[in-house]
Amino acid sequence: QVRMQESGGGSVQAGESLRLSCQTSGLSFDEYPMGWFRQAYGKESEGVACTSWNGRTTYYLDSVKGRFTISRDNSRHAIYLQMDSLQPEDTAMYYCAAQSRSYGNKCLIPLTTDDFTYWGQGTQVTVST
């Protein structure tokens, strides 16, 4: 059984940082590109970042480039999202997800929810002014 659990969310002030973690189990972790999505209240989900199976190739949503960093530790079966210079518009529920292996071991761009097979339950990030 595949399990994915996010942690690290919280409430911060604009300009502060958070580091999200996603611990997985039950899947051949290093075979999957892994991504982070977010969904703000009343809005559609958007792909924030993605990392290839070995972490050497990454992708970022334009609005988070230079502020967010995705990484993975295959030995721990975990991925991370370092979020710096957070802004109120980053407020959302953040989800980690494993991309379908049908697309190989690199991220399929653009990131769409339909291309991801396994999901965590999410962690809330709230940024206030």
C-alpha positions in Angstrom: 0.0 0.0 0.0 1.4 3.4 -1.0 1.4 6.0 1.6 2.5 9.6 1.3 2.5 12.0 4.2 3.2 15.7 4.1 4.4 17.8 7.0 5.9 21.2 7.7 3.1 23.5 6.9 2.0 26.3 9.1 1.2 30.0 9.5 4.0 32.5 8.8 4.4 36.2 8.0 5.3 37.4 4.5 9.0 37.1 3.8 9.5 34.1 6.1 10.3 30.5 5.2 8.9 27.0 5.5 10.2 23.6 4.6 7.7 21.0 3.6 8.5 17.3 3.8 6.8 14.3 2.2 7.5 10.9 3.5 6.6 8.0 1.3 6.3 4.3 1.7 5.1 1.4 -0.4 6.5 2.4 -3.8 9.7 2.1 -5.6 10.5 5.6 -4.8 13.5 6.2 -7.1 11.5 5.2 -10.1 9.1 8.1 -9.8 9.4 11.7 -10.6 7.9 13.6 -7.7 6.1 16.8 -7.5 4.4 19.4 -5.3 1.0 20.9 -6.1 -1.0 23.5 -4.3 -4.6 24.5 -4.2 -5.8 27.7 -2.8 -9.3 28.1 -1.6 -11.7 28.5 -4.5 -9.0 28.0 -7.1 -7.8 25.2 -9.2 -4.8 23.1 -8.3 -1.5 24.1 -9.8 1.8 22.3 -10.1 4.5 24.1 -8.1 7.6 22.0 -8.6 8.8 18.7 -9.8 12.0 16.7 -9.6 13.2 13.8 -11.8 13.9 10.4 -10.3 17.5 11.4 -9.4 16.9 15.0 -8.5 19.1 16.3 -11.4 16.3 17.9 -13.3 13.8 20.2 -11.7 10.9 22.3 -12.8 9.2 25.3 -11.1 6.1 27.3 -11.6 7.2 30.7 -12.8 5.7 32.5 -9.7 7.9 30.4 -7.3 11.2 30.4 -9.3 14.1 31.7 -7.2 12.0 31.3 -4.0 11.2 27.6 -3.8 13.6 24.6 -4.0 12.5 21.1 -4.5 14.8 18.2 -3.5 14.6 14.5 -2.8 16.4 11.9 -0.7 16.0 8.6 -2.4 17.6 6.8 0.6 14.9 8.2 2.8 12.1 7.9 0.2 11.3 11.5 0.8 11.0 14.8 -1.0 11.2 18.3 0.3 10.1 21.8 -0.7 12.1 24.7 0.8 10.0 27.8 0.5 11.6 31.2 1.1 10.3 34.7 0.8 6.8 33.5 1.2 4.0 35.8 0.0 0.3 35.8 0.8 -0.4 34.5 -2.6 1.5 31.3 -1.7 -1.3 30.5 0.8 -2.7 27.1 -0.1 -2.9 23.4 0.7 0.2 21.8 -0.5 0.3 18.2 -1.8 3.1 15.9 -2.7 2.5 13.5 -5.6 4.2 10.8 -7.6 4.1 11.1 -11.3 2.9 8.1 -13.3 5.8 5.9 -14.4 4.2 5.8 -17.9 6.0 9.0 -18.6 9.4 7.8 -17.7 11.7 9.1 -15.0 11.6 12.9 -15.8 8.9 15.4 -15.0 6.2 15.8 -17.6 5.7 19.5 -18.3 3.3 21.2 -17.8 2.4 19.6 -14.4 -1.1 18.4 -14.4 -2.9 16.4 -11.7 -4.0 13.8 -14.2 -0.4 12.7 -14.8 0.2 11.9 -11.1 -0.7 8.6 -9.6 -0.2 8.8 -5.9 -1.0 11.7 -3.6 -0.6 12.8 0.0 -3.4 14.3 2.0 -1.8 17.8 2.1 -0.4 20.3 4.5 -1.7 23.8 4.9 0.5 26.9 4.3 -0.9 30.2 5.4 1.1 33.4 4.7 -0.1 36.7 6.2 1.0 40.3 5.7 
